[in-house]
Amino acid sequence: MRASSLLKKDKLEIKVLQLEEMQKRCEELFPIETIYFRGKSFYRGMNVKITTLQNKIIEGVLVGKNSSNVLCIITTKRIVAQDIDKIESLINID
């Protein structure tokens, strides 16, 4: 194997480890796994679509909720914390 391909593989493994560590940290900060929103239940790991009161759409994996009623969602590009009181709709997209 070439040195450059080994280096790319190592960088990819480091990124995967960093993502796993970030997800664990998010789960610690948002420990509540079950979220009840307008009569429906949502669970950690579900793919959800959120529409905020400002009509912003957030699609990603639900991580959890904290005691301050803030949800954590991991999208393809970022980690989002959203106040549950500022959510217009929350739907499961699985």
C-alpha positions in Angstrom: 0.0 0.0 0.0 1.1 3.5 -0.7 1.9 5.9 2.2 -0.7 8.4 0.9 -3.5 5.8 1.0 -2.5 4.7 4.5 -2.5 8.4 5.6 -6.0 8.8 4.2 -7.2 5.7 5.9 -5.8 6.9 9.2 -7.5 10.3 8.9 -10.8 8.6 8.1 -10.5 6.4 11.2 -9.7 9.5 13.3 -12.7 11.3 12.0 -14.9 8.3 12.8 -13.6 8.1 16.3 -14.1 11.9 16.8 -17.7 11.5 15.6 -18.3 8.6 18.0 -16.9 10.7 20.9 -19.1 13.7 19.9 -22.2 11.5 19.8 -21.4 10.0 23.2 -20.9 13.5 24.6 -24.2 14.7 23.1 -25.9 11.7 24.7 -24.5 12.7 28.1 -25.6 16.3 27.7 -29.1 15.2 26.4 -29.8 12.1 28.5 -33.6 11.9 28.0 -34.2 9.3 25.3 -37.9 9.5 24.9 -39.5 12.8 23.8 -43.2 13.5 23.8 -44.4 16.2 21.4 -48.0 16.9 20.7 -49.2 13.4 21.7 -46.5 11.5 19.8 -43.5 9.7 21.1 -40.0 10.1 19.6 -37.0 8.0 20.6 -33.2 8.4 20.5 -31.9 7.3 17.1 -35.0 8.1 15.1 -34.7 10.1 11.9 -36.8 13.2 12.3 -37.7 16.4 10.5 -38.2 19.5 12.5 -39.8 22.7 11.4 -39.1 25.6 13.7 -41.3 28.7 14.3 -39.0 30.6 12.0 -39.8 28.0 9.3 -36.3 26.5 9.4 -36.2 22.8 8.5 -33.8 20.5 10.4 -33.5 16.8 9.3 -31.3 14.4 11.2 -31.0 11.8 13.9 -32.6 12.6 17.3 -30.1 12.3 20.1 -32.2 13.3 23.1 -33.5 16.0 25.3 -32.2 17.7 28.4 -34.0 19.0 31.5 -34.2 22.5 29.9 -36.4 21.1 27.1 -33.8 21.4 24.5 -33.5 18.7 21.8 -30.3 17.6 20.2 -30.3 16.5 16.5 -27.3 15.4 14.5 -27.6 16.3 10.9 -25.2 15.4 8.1 -23.3 18.7 8.6 -23.8 19.8 12.2 -25.1 19.2 15.6 -28.2 21.2 16.4 -29.7 22.1 19.8 -33.3 23.4 19.5 -35.6 24.6 22.2 -38.7 22.4 22.1 -41.0 25.4 22.7 -39.8 26.9 19.4 -40.7 23.8 17.3 -43.7 24.0 15.0 -43.7 20.4 13.9 -41.7 17.2 14.6 -42.2 14.2 12.4 -40.6 10.8 12.0 -39.1 10.3 8.6 -38.1 6.6 8.9 
